[in-house]
Amino acid sequence: MQNILKNKKWLLAMGAFFAIALFSFVLYSSAFAEVHLTINEETETVKTRSKTVKEFIDENDIYIGNSDYINLDEDEKIEDGLEILIRRSKPVTVKIGNRTIIRNTYKSSIKEILKDLDIEFDSDDKIDPELDSKYEKDMVIDITRVEKKEVVEKENIEYSTLYKDNKSLEIGKTKTVKEGSEGIKEITKSQLFENGKLVKEEVLSEDIVKEPVDKVIDKGIKPKLIASRGTTANKTKSNNSSTSRNGSTSNNGSTSNSSSTSSSSKSKSNKTITMTATAYSVKGTTASGSTSGKGKVAVDPSVIPLGTRLYIESLDGWGDYGYAVAADTGSAINGNKIDLFYSDKNTALRFGIRKVKVHILK
């Protein structure tokens, strides 16, 4: 009987022990939670007694950088089966024109990266690689800023100068009848800029908002009357009597002006020749020994002897050269040719080759 009682006591003691052990095991096991931790692309299951996400991070010595991503707040409660997602940031390089930006981000696509870095862009901008591309290590995101503009520019329209023959004006003289004024044209252009630099320009339209006004100039075509052209003295007939050159009194009692007669005598010409004229501006010593200058002309001595006084008349409205002296010669000046000196080289070049009337003066 006593043995049976002893056995019962032993069985009760063992039962109590196993019950306590089981209870302790259950209690201990319930204190742990399984957390599914994913860092970038790697996932593992971690048992933890941490109460919050912060405690879990500290318990497992997990570093979270300023640019890293975690899907939960630090004070989030730990529950069995909780998923914690961490994405490590990486440096990315973005080039915008001449400016380069290097920053850290955990985003993976080009579009997400630009948004995370607060880099604005629009549909006109060029982005390489494309927005839906995935960022790879050492990749450079190149952004070209594209700007389209439409501008209106004003351009002056030059006026023309019209010359009209005027029989009342002497050859070589001009008269401005109406002043000219420039017109204005508006040009509408489309412009394309890349990173602030104009790369393409296209004219869309041109509108004349003000027509130019032509300048009108009267050009004289009336022949000049030169006293030296005549081959005989002017004579005045009155009552079959004339006035003498020395100022003597005529039969009707009038007296001629001696100085006027003397001037007229000096300006008379022996001969008039139509010649081909050229011009030069090179300074030097002439064939006659004098220095070249205004009024010194080159001739063929067999046609016009050196030292001869001349009056050179324009035949095309250029303007008379005026009084001159035959002072020089030239190998190209043969026959009815004459070379006129101008001190201004441009004037000599513009003169070119013209026909003139050369009056050989007494």
C-alpha positions in Angstrom: 0.0 0.0 0.0 2.8 2.3 0.9 4.5 1.6 -2.4 1.4 2.5 -4.3 1.2 5.9 -2.4 4.8 6.6 -3.2 4.4 5.9 -6.8 1.4 8.2 -7.0 3.3 11.0 -5.3 6.2 10.5 -7.8 3.8 10.6 -10.7 2.1 13.8 -9.4 5.5 15.5 -9.0 6.6 14.6 -12.5 3.3 15.8 -13.9 3.7 19.1 -12.1 7.2 19.5 -13.4 6.3 18.9 -17.0 3.3 21.2 -16.7 5.5 24.0 -15.4 8.1 23.3 -18.1 5.5 23.4 -20.8 4.0 26.5 -19.5 7.5 28.2 -19.3 8.3 27.1 -22.9 5.0 28.5 -24.2 5.5 31.6 -22.2 9.0 32.0 -23.5 8.1 31.3 -27.1 5.3 33.8 -27.1 7.8 36.5 -26.1 9.4 36.3 -29.6 8.1 37.6 -32.9 9.1 36.6 -36.4 10.0 39.7 -38.6 10.6 39.5 -42.3 13.5 41.9 -43.1 14.3 42.9 -46.7 17.4 45.0 -47.4 17.5 46.0 -51.1 16.8 42.6 -52.8 17.8 40.2 -49.9 15.1 38.9 -47.5 15.6 37.0 -44.2 13.4 36.1 -41.2 14.5 37.3 -37.9 13.1 36.4 -34.4 13.0 39.3 -32.0 11.7 40.3 -28.6 11.9 44.0 -29.6 8.7 45.9 -29.0 9.2 48.6 -31.7 10.9 49.0 -35.0 13.6 51.2 -33.5 14.4 48.6 -30.9 14.6 46.0 -33.7 17.0 48.1 -35.7 19.2 48.8 -32.7 19.1 45.1 -31.6 20.3 44.0 -35.0 22.8 46.8 -35.5 21.1 47.9 -38.8 22.4 51.3 -40.1 19.9 53.6 -41.7 21.4 56.5 -43.6 19.8 59.9 -44.2 19.0 59.0 -47.8 18.1 55.4 -47.1 14.4 54.3 -47.2 12.5 52.3 -44.5 8.8 51.5 -44.9 7.9 51.9 -41.2 8.2 54.5 -38.6 10.5 53.9 -35.7 7.7 53.7 -33.1 5.8 51.1 -35.1 4.9 48.1 -32.9 6.6 44.8 -33.7 4.1 42.0 -34.5 4.6 38.5 -35.6 5.0 38.4 -39.4 5.8 42.1 -39.7 7.7 43.1 -42.9 10.4 45.7 -42.7 11.7 47.0 -46.1 15.0 48.9 -46.3 16.4 50.3 -49.5 20.0 51.6 -49.5 20.6 54.9 -51.3 23.3 55.3 -53.9 25.1 58.3 -55.5 23.7 59.4 -58.8 25.1 62.0 -61.3 22.9 64.4 -63.1 24.2 66.8 -65.8 22.1 69.8 -66.7 23.9 71.8 -69.4 27.3 72.9 -67.9 26.1 72.1 -64.4 26.7 68.7 -62.7 24.8 67.5 -59.6 25.8 64.5 -57.5 23.4 63.3 -54.8 22.2 60.1 -53.0 18.8 58.5 -53.6 17.3 55.1 -53.1 15.0 55.5 -56.2 15.7 53.1 -59.1 14.1 54.6 -62.3 15.3 57.8 -64.0 11.9 59.5 -63.5 11.7 58.6 -59.8 15.3 59.8 -59.2 14.6 63.2 -60.8 11.4 63.6 -58.8 13.2 62.6 -55.6 16.0 65.1 -56.2 13.4 67.9 -57.0 14.8 68.4 -60.5 12.0 69.8 -62.7 11.7 69.0 -66.4 9.0 69.3 -69.1 8.0 67.5 -72.2 10.3 69.6 -74.5 13.5 68.8 -72.5 15.8 66.0 -73.8 16.6 63.4 -71.1 19.1 60.6 -71.6 18.6 57.8 -70.6 14.8 57.8 -71.1 12.6 58.4 -68.1 11.4 54.8 -67.7 15.0 53.4 -67.8 16.5 51.9 -64.7 19.5 53.6 -63.2 22.7 51.6 -63.4 26.0 52.1 -61.5 28.2 55.0 -62.9 25.4 56.1 -65.2 25.1 59.9 -65.9 21.7 61.4 -66.4 22.0 64.1 -69.1 19.3 66.7 -69.3 19.2 69.2 -72.1 16.9 72.2 -71.4 14.9 73.0 -74.5 13.1 76.3 -74.9 10.9 77.5 -77.8 10.3 81.1 -78.4 8.5 83.2 -81.0 10.0 86.7 -81.5 9.2 89.7 -83.7 12.2 91.7 -85.0 12.1 95.0 -86.9 14.3 95.6 -89.9 14.8 98.8 -91.9 14.1 98.8 -95.6 16.5 101.1 -97.5 15.0 103.6 -99.8 16.0 104.0 -103.5 17.3 107.2 -105.1 15.6 108.1 -108.3 17.3 110.6 -110.8 15.2 112.6 -113.2 16.5 114.7 -116.1 15.9 118.4 -115.6 16.4 120.6 -118.7 16.5 123.7 -116.6 19.6 122.6 -114.6 23.1 122.7 -116.1 25.0 119.5 -116.6 26.8 118.6 -113.4 24.2 120.2 -111.1 21.6 118.3 -109.0 18.6 119.3 -107.0 16.8 117.2 -104.4 13.1 117.3 -105.1 12.0 114.9 -102.4 13.8 113.4 -99.4 13.7 109.7 -99.0 12.9 107.7 -95.8 13.4 104.1 -94.8 10.6 101.6 -94.5 10.1 99.2 -91.6 9.6 95.4 -91.9 8.5 93.1 -89.0 9.9 89.6 -89.2 8.3 86.9 -87.0 10.7 84.1 -86.2 10.5 80.8 -84.2 13.6 80.1 -82.2 14.8 76.9 -80.6 17.3 77.1 -77.7 19.2 74.2 -76.1 20.7 75.0 -72.7 20.3 78.7 -73.5 22.1 78.5 -76.9 20.2 79.2 -80.1 20.4 76.1 -82.3 17.6 76.7 -84.8 15.8 79.7 -86.2 13.0 79.8 -88.7 11.2 82.8 -90.3 7.4 82.4 -89.9 6.3 85.6 -91.6 7.4 89.0 -92.9 5.1 92.1 -92.8 5.9 95.5 -94.1 4.5 98.0 -91.6 5.9 101.1 -93.3 6.7 101.4 -97.0 10.0 103.2 -97.9 9.8 106.5 -99.6 12.1 107.0 -102.6 14.4 110.0 -102.7 14.0 112.0 -105.9 16.8 114.1 -107.4 16.7 116.2 -110.5 19.9 115.9 -112.6 20.8 118.8 -114.9 21.1 118.1 -118.6 21.3 121.7 -119.8 24.6 122.3 -121.6 26.9 124.8 -119.8 27.8 128.0 -121.6 31.5 128.5 -121.4 33.0 131.8 -122.6 36.2 130.1 -123.8 34.4 127.9 -126.3 33.9 130.6 -129.0 36.4 131.0 -131.8 35.6 134.6 -132.5 34.9 137.6 -130.3 31.4 138.5 -129.5 30.2 141.3 -131.7 27.3 143.7 -131.1 25.9 145.3 -134.2 24.2 148.6 -133.7 23.8 151.3 -136.4 26.6 149.7 -138.4 29.1 150.5 -135.7 31.1 148.2 -133.1 32.9 148.5 -129.8 36.7 148.1 -130.0 38.6 145.8 -127.5 40.6 148.7 -126.0 37.5 150.4 -124.8 37.3 153.2 -127.5 34.0 155.0 -128.0 31.8 153.7 -130.8 29.9 155.9 -133.3 26.8 155.8 -131.0 28.8 157.0 -128.0 28.9 153.8 -125.9 32.1 152.5 -124.3 33.1 148.8 -123.9 34.3 147.3 -120.6 38.0 146.8 -121.0 38.3 144.2 -118.1 35.4 142.2 -119.5 37.0 142.1 -122.9 40.3 141.0 -121.4 38.7 138.2 -119.4 36.8 137.0 -122.5 40.0 137.0 -124.5 41.7 134.8 -121.9 38.9 132.2 -121.9 38.6 131.8 -125.6 39.7 128.5 -127.0 41.7 127.8 -130.2 40.3 124.3 -130.6 37.9 121.8 -129.0 38.6 118.0 -129.0 36.4 115.2 -127.7 38.7 112.8 -125.8 38.6 109.6 -123.8 39.5 110.5 -120.1 40.8 108.4 -117.3 41.8 109.4 -113.8 44.8 108.9 -111.4 45.8 109.9 -107.9 49.5 108.9 -107.7 51.6 111.9 -106.5 55.0 112.5 -108.0 56.9 114.6 -110.5 55.3 115.2 -113.8 57.1 115.1 -117.2 57.2 118.9 -117.2 59.1 118.9 -113.9 56.2 120.1 -111.7 54.6 118.2 -108.8 51.4 116.3 -109.7 48.2 117.8 -108.3 44.8 119.2 -109.1 44.7 120.7 -112.6 47.7 118.7 -113.8 46.7 116.4 -116.6 48.6 113.9 -118.8 48.3 114.2 -122.6 49.9 113.0 -125.8 52.4 115.8 -126.6 51.8 115.2 -130.3 48.2 116.1 -129.8 48.4 118.7 -127.0 51.8 120.2 -126.3 53.0 120.3 -122.7 52.2 123.6 -121.0 49.0 124.1 -122.9 46.1 125.6 -120.8 42.9 123.7 -121.1 39.3 123.6 -119.9 37.8 120.1 -119.5 34.1 119.8 -119.8 32.0 116.7 -118.8 29.7 115.1 -121.3 27.8 112.8 -119.0 26.8 114.8 -115.9 29.9 113.8 -113.8 30.8 117.5 -113.4 33.4 119.5 -115.3 37.0 119.0 -114.3 37.5 122.7 -115.1 40.7 124.5 -115.9 43.9 122.5 -116.2 47.3 122.5 -117.8 49.0 119.8 -119.9 51.8 118.9 -117.5 52.5 115.1 -117.8 52.7 112.2 -120.3 52.3 108.5 -120.1 52.9 105.4 -122.2 49.2 104.6 -122.2 48.2 108.2 -123.1 48.3 108.1 -126.9 46.2 110.1 -129.4 42.9 111.6 -128.1 43.4 110.4 -124.5 43.8 112.4 -121.4 44.5 111.4 -117.7 43.0 113.7 -115.0 44.6 114.0 -111.5 42.3 113.6 -108.5 43.7 113.9 -105.0 41.2 111.4 -103.7 41.9 107.8 -104.7 38.2 106.7 -104.4 37.1 109.5 -106.7 39.7 108.5 -109.3 38.5 104.9 -109.1 34.8 105.9 -109.4 35.6 108.2 -112.4 36.6 105.2 -114.5 36.6 106.0 -118.3 34.5 108.8 -119.6 34.2 111.0 -122.7 35.1 114.7 -122.2 35.3 117.8 -124.3 38.8 119.4 -124.0 38.9 123.1 -124.8 42.4 124.3 -125.8 42.7 127.8 -124.5 44.8 130.7 -125.9 
